[in-house]
Amino acid sequence: MHTPRLLLSATLLLVCSGGHGLPGAPPAARAQAPVGVPTKQLREIVGASDRSQDDRALDAGRHPAELLTFFGVRPGMRVAELGAGTGYTTELLARAVGRTGRVYAQNPKVFLERFAEGPWSERLKKPLLSNVVRVDREFDAPLPREAKNLDLVMMVLIYHDTVWMQIDRSKMLKSILAALKPGGVFGVVDHSARAGSGLADVQTFHRIDEKTLRDEVEHAGFRFVAEADFLRNPRDTRDWNDSPKQAGDRRGTSDRFVLKFVRPR
């Protein structure tokens, strides 16, 4: 069955990119966006004066307004982010779901030990993150028992890491499926590898073949429903390491796919 591509409106692309997408990225076409946080509130979230300069510096390459809109994030939702790292996306989710919502933010031990513990702990001191539940667990069982009937689970630029970390991904995906409510969304954003490369580039270039990832997720019982193009860059040669420490000036310009799956009702 052919699944139509879902593109966000040019108006939303202006919110956090100043009118400029990734180099060579195709212009966005007007389309019906999922119901989520109103555009005015998105501007307030992304443009909030109390967001750190480090976070703001990532916005041009991450397009946070489009991300929140595509996955339909709105006040009161119960969501989770796996592989939260230092919390860039977690904070955006916390702002978007508001005081009536809840965000479960997971990190494995290796992330905390290598780079995340200090900045992550400091971020969690912010009062606006009082709706965030810190979850220190491994990827193969990433969420606590109370994280049930979730509206959304996200993995942003992290799925490929679970491959070279030798995580039991079938077990991880089964846990995610169980944590979501029927119709709940599993959102995946990752760096695209060369078509047909499978898992070959997950550690060398920190990329994964889109079809391989999609096949894994669908095999686990999820249903693919939509994709978005706001992080696409057709000029990306996909032959360089896009990890934050290796990408240098090219950070934020890799070709990335944005996929939406749901737990069948």
Summary of the structure (lengths in Angstrom):
residues: 265
radius of gyration: 17.0
end to end distance: 19.1
largest distance: 47.3
contacts: 855
relative contact order: 0.15
helix: 36%
strand: 19%
